[in-house]
Amino acid sequence: MIRLLILLLSIVVSAGSVSAQAADRPNVLLVSIDDLNDWVGCLGGHPQALTPNIDRLAEWGTLFENAHCQSPVCNPSRASMMTGRYPHTTGIYFLSPDLKQAPVLNGVPTLPEVFAANGYKTMATGKIFHGGDKRFFQQYKPSGGFGPRPKKKISQPHGHPLWDWGAFPIDDELMPDMKAAKWAVEQLKQKHDKPFFLGVGFYRPHVPMYVSQKWFDMHPREQIKLPLVRDDDRSDLSQYAIDLTNLQHVSPMHEWVTTAGQWEHAVQAYLASVTFADHCLGLVLDALESSEYADNTIVVLFSDHGFHLGEKQRWAKRSLWEDGTRVPIVIAAPGFPKNQRTVQPAELLDVFPTLLDLAGLPADATQEGQSLVPLMKEPNREWNHPAITSFGPGNYSIRSARYRFIQYLDGSQELYDLRTDPHEWTNLASDSKYQQVLAEHAAWLPKKQHTVLPGNSTGHEAYAAANANMEN
């Protein structure tokens, strides 16, 4: 009986200690924008991008201009970020399986779970994880997924059911992202008895690219500037590279988009969707600014991967090129310099250790990312770690401050100098002048890689198809 009383007393004291320590810690606002590439005003990915609120947030803190995902697909990218492990460590490379089905992650707490264990109130709405978010937060409010859809597709009749674009619905209030924003606003108006971790996940610009007409009107179709595309862009690529990114039944073929006269419309829809998501973000930022938490909240904004809209003659994600991997990461924290940029490589899985660092929580030595706090203090400092992205075992991109190196399972390679070739049009891998650069980047290729965990997804299909073609 005495032992039990001592144990219970120690638990109470420990819990009280955690609560006392947590009371002085900053809040966290984590914002995700699904499928957002670098078509953001402050990133300069498209000259007609209208994102005043992302740009405003960048002025609050540090913009990581050279940030990249760990996988160009939703599920593995988010699983990597939320656990601090690379896909080649966990075996989660594609849209399935769920992170809870990865043996390597058994017993590994996710980002919000670590904050909850340290005395935080954790809340979320919308898409933070790739499904099943309520498992990871103490309070979760569904927002409605991809939202309402018309009875018939508007623009793109074939392909995946989600692949379509156009002005729909009439009322913004029907959109899940608006519901998520308003729910988040209500949480910021409330009094909380402990520091909070609030996740807000927006679905747009993920397909279907449906938003109301007023957002389309901000980007008149007749004025749309299309991405620069070269007809011979893929002539210096291996057949494996083309096969891996060419699964036809998922997203529309570039040839169809152009011959159907839909390119301008699709680009317009993406830009409109981005502007709508940015507006929803603005509602949340306005609420934070006017709340009692304005001066004691860390704000992180990210996207899970990039997106092609005709570049390299392809659509959607699932590529190891710049359009597939580059994402916005913005971090603003109390006491840190404002309105600064860094071109040093950053990875999504760096967000986890960065937040632990900023919140004064213990670092986790088993994580594979690194804190970005040194770059927030000194954005021009030396930074020797590149961004590593994978799309199945054997397929890797190594992105440094200047170059991108890609190696595929069949041994084929690509090397691009982003300083002189921002569109990655000229593959330098076979140029003798760049062999030292190539070797330096190849040294970062993973020495060990987990096999693909079983699953049923487009990524599994694309990987299997490319491998089958390689063997024939």
N, C-alpha and C positions, 0 to 999 in steps of 0.2 A: 504493500500500500504506500509506504514511504517513497519507494522508487517511482511509483506512478505519479505521486504528487510532485516529485522533483522534476520528472519528465514534462508534466503538464505545465509546471511553472516556467521551465526553460523555453517551451514552445511559445507561451504567452509573452515572455520577455523578448524572445527573438522576433516575434511578430511585431511587438511594440517598437523594437529597434528599427526594423525595416520601415515601419510607418513613419517613424520620426525622421529617418534619413530621407525617405521619399518626399516628405513635405517640402523640402528645400530644393528639390530637383525641378528642372524645366519640363514643361509639357512638350508633347510631340504631335505635330500635325503632318501626316504622311499622305500625299496626294499622288494618285496614279492616273495616268491618261493612257487608255488602251490603244496600241498600234500607232502611236504618235511618232513620226520620224523627225527629221530636223527641219520640217516646214514650220518653223517658229521664228517670229520676228528677230529676236536677239541671237538666233543661231544662223540666220541668213540662208536657210535651205531653199526657200522659195521667195522671190521678191514681192509676191502678193499675199503672203501670210499675214493675217491680222490677229495678233495675240497680245493685246495690251496688258493683260493680267499676268501672263507668264513673264512678259518683259518687266512688269512692275516688280514681280517677285525676285527676278534676277537682280534688280537694283537693291533689294533688301540684303543680299548676301553674295554668294559665289556661284557663278555659272561655270559649269564644267563643259567646255566647248568640245572636248574630245572624249566624250563618254560613250560607252558601248555595252551592249547586253552580253550575257554569257551564252545565250542561245537565241536565234532569230524566230522563236516560237513562244507563244504565251506561257504554257505550262512549265517547261523546263527553265525558262527565264525567271519566272516568279518563284519557283521552287528554289532555284539557286540563290536568289536575292534574300529570300525569307529564311534560309538556313545557313547561308554563308559558305556553301559548298558548290564547286563547279559541277556541271553535268557529267563530265568524264569521271568524277568521283562518285556520284550517286547512281549513275546509269539512267537517269531521267533525261532523255534527249529530245523527246517529242511530246505530243499533246496528251499522251498517257504513258505510264500509269500515274496515279495520284502520289503525292510525295509520301503519304502514309504507307504506301505499298513498297517503298524502297528500303530493303534491309539495312543499308548503310545509315539511314536516317532514323532507325529505331531508337527512341529515347532522346533524340536531338530536339531541343526546344526551338520553336520558331521565334522570329523577331518579337511579335506582340506577347508571346508567352514568357519570354525573358523579362520584358517590362512588367508584366503582371506579377511575376515572381518577386519583383523588386518594389512592390508597393504601388504600382500604377493602376489606374482604372483604364481598361482597354475597351475601345468602342470602334465600330466601323460600319460603313455602308458601301454598297456597290462592290466593285471588283478589285480586291487587293490580292488575294490568292486566285488560283485558277479553279475556282469552285470550292464549295464547302467552307466558306469563310467563317461561318458561325462556330466552327470547331475551335477556332484559334483566338476568338475575342470573347470577353466577358459579356459584351452587349453587341448584337449585330442586327442591323436593319436592312433587309433586302430592298433593292431599288427597282427591280423589274427586268433585269437582264438587258437584252438588246432592244427592248421596247416594242411598240406596236408596229405592225407591218400591213401593207395593203393586201387585198385579196389576190391580186396578181402583181408580178414583178413590174417595175417601171421601165427599166433600161436594159437589164442583162438577163436574157431568158434562160441561159443554160448555166451549168456549173453548180457549185454549192448553193444550197437554199439561201444562205445569208448574203451571197454575192449579188448586190444590186445597189443602185443609187438613184436619188431623186428627192423632190420636195414632198415630204410627208413626215408627220401629220401636220394639221393646221395649227394645233395648240401646243406650245412648248411645255405646258404643264403636264402633258401626257408622257413626256420623255423621262426615262429613268434617271438620267444625269441631273435633271432639274430637281427631281424628288430627292436624290442623294444630297445635292447642294443644300436644299432647304432643311433637310434633317440635320446636316452638319451645322448649319447656322443655329438651329435650336439648341444643339449641344453646347455651342460656344456662348449662348446666352445664359446658360444655367450655372448655378454655383456648384462646384465640385469640391468634395472634402479631401481629395488627394490629387496628385498630378495625373494628368490624363495622357493617353496615347490614342489619338483619333485618326483612323484611316478613312480616306474618302476616295473611292475608286470610280472614275468616269469611264463609260463604255465607248463613247465616240472619240476618235474617228473610225473605230473598228466597223467593218461592214456589218449590216447594211448601212451604207452612208445616207441615212435618212435624217434630215432635219427640216424644220419649217422653211417656207419660202423666203422669209426675211433674211435668213442667213445666206441663202443663195444670192439674193439681191445685192449683198455686200461684195460679191465676186461675179460681176457680169460675165456671162459665158463668152460674149464676143471679144472680151478684153483678156481672156485667160492666156497666160504664158505657159506653154508646154515645157516639160523637162527636155533638156538637150539629149538627143539620142543619135548615135551613129549607126548606120546600116551594117557596117562591118565590125561592130563593137565586139562581137563574140568570136571573131575569126582567129584570135590568138588564145582561145580557151580550149581545154581538153574536152573530149566528148563526155567524159564522166562529169565534169563541172556543169555542162549543159543539161545532162540527164537528171542530175540531182535536183535541179531547180526548175524542172519542166513538167511537173505532174499536171496533165492537161485538164482532168475533170474537176480540179479544185478551184482554180481561179481562171479568169478569161485569158485567152491567148492574146498577145499584143497585136497580132495580125487582125483578129476579130475586132478588137477595140478600135483600131484605126479604120478598117474598111467599113465598119458600122457607123462611123462618124461619132463615136462616143468618147473619144479621148478628152476633148475639152469639157464635156459634161462630167466625166468621172473626176477630173482634176478639180473642177468647180465644186463638186460634191464633197471631195476630201477637204478642200480649203474651208468650205462652209461648215463642215462637221468640226474641224479644228477650232474655228472661231466660236462655234456654239459651246464646245467643251471649255474653251477659255473663258467665256461669259459665266459659265457655272462656277468655274474656279474663282472668278472675281467676286461672286456672291459670298463665297467662303472667306476670302481674304478681307473683304469689307467687314464681315462679322468679327473676324479676329482682331482687326485694327480697332474696332469700337468696343471690344470686350476688355475685361479686367486681365485677360491673359496675354495681351498684346506684347508686353515687354518681357515675358518669360516663356516663350514658346519657340521651339525649334520647328522650322518648316522645311520639309523635303518634298520636292516634286520630281517625278520620274515617269518614263514610259518603259514598257517591257521590251520593246524592240523597234526596229525601223520598218519601212514599208516602201515597196517599189510601185511607182505609177507610170510605168513605161521605160524607166531606166534599164539599160541592158536588155531591152525588149522583153520585159517580164512585169508581172503584176503580183501583188501580195508580198508576203514576208518570205521566210525560208531561204535566205541566201547569206553568204559570208562576205558580201561586198559592203561598201560604205552605206548604201541605201538600206541594207538589211540590218545593220548592227548599230548604227549611230542613233543615240537617244539623248533627250534632254535630261540632265540632272542639275537641279538647283538646290542649294542648301543655304538657309539663312538661320543664324543662331545668335542669341543674345551675347553681346560683348565681342562679336567678331566684325572684321571690316565689312563694309557694304560696297555694292556696285563694283565687283571685281570679277575678273575672268581668269581662267587658266586653260592652257592648251595641252597640259600634261594628260596622259591617258588615265581615265577613270573607268571603273567597272561597277555594274549594278551590285555585285556582291560586296563591294566596299561600303555600301550604305549601312549594313548591319554593324560592323565594327565602328564606323563613324558615329552612329547614334549612341552606341555604348560609351564611346569616348566623350561625346558632348554632354551626355547625361550623368557622367561620373560613375558609370556602372563598370564592374570588373570586365576586363577583356577576356575573350575566349580564344585560347591558343589553338584550338582545333579548327577554327575558321580559316578559310583560305583567302579572304579579302584582307584589305588593310585600311586603317583609318585614313580618311581624307583630311583630317584636321590640320596636318602640316601644310597642305596646299591652301586651306582656308586662311591660314596665318601668313603664308608666303607663297602666293600663286606662281611665282616664277622660279621657285627652287628646283633643284635637280630631282628627277623622279624616274627611277630606272625600271619600273615595272610596266610592261605593256598591257593592253586589254586583250584577253583571250576569249574567243568565241568558238563554239563547236556546233556542228549539225550532224550528229552521229559519229561513232568512233572512226578515227582516221581523217576526219574532215575538220580542219582548224583554220582560224584566222588569228594572226598575231598583229595587233595594231599598236604601233609606237606613236611618238609625237609627229613623225613625218611619213612613215611608210606603213603599208599593209602587206603582209606576207600571208599567202594562203597555201595550204597543202591538203590535197585530197587523198582519199584512201588508195587510189590507183597510183599514187606517187607524183602525179602532175602538180605543178606549182604555179603560183602567180605572185608577182611583186609589183606594187604601184608606189610611185612617189606622189603623195597627195599634195605636196607643195607646188609641184609643177603640173600635176595631172589630177585635179580634184574629182573628175568624173570617172577615174580609173579606166581610161580608154587604152592605155599602152602597157602591156604586160612586159616587165623588164626581167623576168625570171631567167631568161636565156642569155641576157646581156652580160658579157664577161666583166664589165666595169662594176657590176653590182653584186658580184659573188660574195664579197665580204659582208655586205649589208644583208644579203639573203641568209648567210650562215649565222649571223648574229641573231636574226629573228627566229630561224629554225631551232636555235638552242632553247627557245621557250616552249617548244612543242611538248606536251605532256609525255612523261616517260612511262606512266601507267595510265590505263584507261579502263573504266568499267564497261562490261558488255551492255548491249541495249536490253533494258528490262522489257519483258513482254507487254504488248499493248496493241490497241487497234486504233491507228491514227493515220492521217495523211503523211506525216513524217515517216512513220514506219514503212508506208507504201513507197514513198519516194526513195528512201534509202535502199529498200530491197530491190526496187526496179533498177536503180543506178548500178547496184552491185551485180545484178543479174546481167545487165548489158556489158559490164566490164569483163565478166567471165566468158561471154560468148565471142 
